[in-house]
Structures are given as C-alpha cells and as structure tokens.
Amino acid sequence: MTGFADLGAAQRAVQALATSPTGARSTGAWSLAQVLNHAAQSVEYSMHGFPRLKPALFRATAGRLAFAVFRRRGRMSHPLDAPIPGAPALAAGDPVGPAATRLLAALRAFEAWTGPLAPHFAYGALDKAAYTQAHLMHLADHWTEITTT
C-alpha cells in the first residue's frame, strides 16, 4: 500500500480490515486496534484540538518544513509507535471492531466538517485540503505495518 487516493479509499480500507474473514494484524509495536485508535485520535483532534502543541516556533519552522517535504514526496515517514503528545494512552488489548468503527466515524465526521480546523500539534495551521492529505499520508504510513493473513 503506497497511499490512499481520497478519504473514501481510506474508509474502504478500514472497513475491509474490520470485516476481513482471515483477520488482519499489525506487525509493529502497536496492536491493530492501537493503530486504528491512534489514527482516529489524529482525525478527531484536527477538528476539536490537540491536547498539546509543539512550541509555536517549531510549528512555524521545522514542523512546517517537515509537512512540506511530506507533501512533495507524497508520503509521510514518522515513528509508528509515537503517541500524539498529551493523548490518552492506547490500550493494547482493545478489540479491532470498535477501533475500526471509531476511525470510520472520525473520517466521516472530518469529511463533513465545515467548522474551523485546529492547528496540527507539529505542522501548525492547515486548511481542509492539507489536513486531508496529512490524514491520508498518516494512515498510509501506519498501513505499512498492517498485514492480512
């Protein structure tokens, strides 16, 4: 998986994981449910605010530059077991079904969102198109550790 063309493609991929007859799992440090809940947190926070922001100077310089590089490459690369600063811990034993449902709900809510978007904790202010791309790249980066068996 190199990426998702749009939010609909991401939603279909999440739904396929949740209904996979052979099952799916994460090959990384986090369980599949943790990955899905982490992605849901990111989408939810883009609408309602991140619990903790990096300093304004970081967001205006290094954060903005990092996002520009990711956009130019068309993909993101980040530590896949790094929690969102200030976010609640992700429970290792959570079931996949509710985590997938949460992520799908977050993606649908974001798609329908018409209100102001919260600054990203590292990248700063993003418009809807940039946030959409950020979410798709973020999810695709995590997807590199998801396998179906």
Steps between C-alpha positions, in 0.01 A plus 500: 500500500657824391218729592133586485359704214232661715304467824262252339789267414626524858153422634469196272838372615407537868166327437680216321725451802205489735321240291798295379407130527865402543579774745748782494776595738772753557860391463622799701522585868130589520207264459265558208242655735764738639594609145136561409429688825816711451388593149152582633653723769690693235190558288287593803763743629519674163140608556490549877857590596813307591568452871850645475668705227867525422634853558382761248855547370528127427163494322597804292840362398593132535140378510400700194813384315439134588145517369617672181749217442231237562264673257769525235586130538134404521563290808577538867762327707483518877561274801200267485487445874512868596186611683340835434637735769258517792261240355363226724698176492388241249386175662678196354211260553222695329304312233539598135127544425436800726832658401410470131155642571659794683737574213223474241284739704790743534573492126133556415473784752813663357368464147177678601676758722438863401626669814846636569778244526733487797872557449693177457722432801815503282407654162294794623205643309379283212203554274255219421689381190833492683348324802337246269837428343663482844241249622533287186880497520491429874267207452701367206821515704338290772358267235856388422484294822157346436469159346217262430560129542 
